[in-house]
Amino acid sequence: MDITDKQFEAANQRAADKKALFPSVLSVRYDRRVARVVIVLASGLELAFSPRQVQGLEHAHPAELADAEISPSGLAIHFPHLDADLYLPALLEGFLGSKRWMASEIGKIGGKASSEAKSKAARENGKLGGRPRKHKELSAV
């Protein structure tokens, strides 16, 4: 499929619009001392986060994070050893992962929550033999 000049100009305009909304990445590094990826933006803002909290980097070893590269647009970071990319607008909008991935991570945290009321209810349920069994209904064949 050939790209027309009009389509090419439209794509360039969309890229320029996106670039105007988000500051470019000036530098990226992995700080082994604090086990954080550190991103410095053109706005002066520095982002530092644990790779375990980022979709695609959660199982990475420090050596795999050391040679991150900034994309030509300045809006993405590539980790060659992992073949993983972080797109800065999505990173900032989804808070370190896609909305679905973040929802699953938040759900894991919520499931670990403990309170006196929750502990008391678990003890009471235990006295009663725990959660009732589900009965399979017999179906006629």
Phi, psi and omega in degrees: 000130179272143178263130179279163177300324180295316178295320179296314179297320179296319179295318178297322179293318178299319179295318179295321178297316180295319181294329179289334182279334185234139177289149180284156175279126177268321179206157177216140178205160174254122180265102182296329183301318181249004179054052182225144168275130182243123179243128177254125182261159180298337179285350183099348179288137174245130177252132175227130182210155176285132178298336179296342181265005185241129178302126180097340180246358190299337181246015184285147174266154181309320181297331180283345182260348190292329186249045178297146182238144177268136179292160178302329180286339183081007182252003182217159178232135180244135176250097187302320182292336181258348189051046181239146179232143172243122177264116188307312178303317179292323178300315181286325181284319183265000181057065171080018174174174178294161181300322180295315180296317180296322178298320179292322178293319179294322178297321178298318180294316180297324179292338179274350183300141180226140176218166178298320180296318180294318178297317180297316180297320179295319178296316180296318179295324179297323178295331182270004180096009177085197182291136180296147178288148174274131180265130177280132177276136178281131180253143180285136182260000000 
